[in-house]
Amino acid sequence: MQQVRSHVQREAGLWIINTLMIEGCSAPFRYRRKERYKSLQGQRVNLTYYCSSESVAGMSVEVMKVVRVKIA
């Protein structure tokens, strides 16, 4: 169980991209949804995820792709 430090939602075409920052971890956790979701900031969550990398401005950045989010 991890605590969510910040939760940001932004539109990307038809999808809403959700980015979570987890306490004690510097990599962002990302997942997509069709609709906006309630804010998870301050919540304790169980996450199922896998590591991935993304190219930003020519640099490789580590990103965690979330498969499942469950509020604890």
GIJOLIN-V918557 format. One record per residue. N is the residue number from 1. OMEGA is omega as a letter, one per 30 degrees, with the letter a starting at -180 (* if undefined). Layout:
<<N | OMEGA> <N | OMEGA>>
This chain:
<<1 | l> <2 | l> <3 | a> <4 | l> <5 | l> <6 | a> <7 | a> <8 | l> <9 | l> <10 | a> <11 | l> <12 | a> <13 | l> <14 | a> <15 | l> <16 | l> <17 | l> <18 | l> <19 | l> <20 | l> <21 | a> <22 | l> <23 | l> <24 | a> <25 | a> <26 | l> <27 | l> <28 | l> <29 | a> <30 | l> <31 | a> <32 | l> <33 | l> <34 | a> <35 | l> <36 | a> <37 | l> <38 | a> <39 | l> <40 | a> <41 | l> <42 | a> <43 | l> <44 | a> <45 | l> <46 | a> <47 | l> <48 | a> <49 | l> <50 | a> <51 | l> <52 | l> <53 | a> <54 | l> <55 | l> <56 | a> <57 | l> <58 | l> <59 | l> <60 | a> <61 | l> <62 | a> <63 | l> <64 | l> <65 | a> <66 | l> <67 | a> <68 | l> <69 | l> <70 | l> <71 | a> <72 | *>>
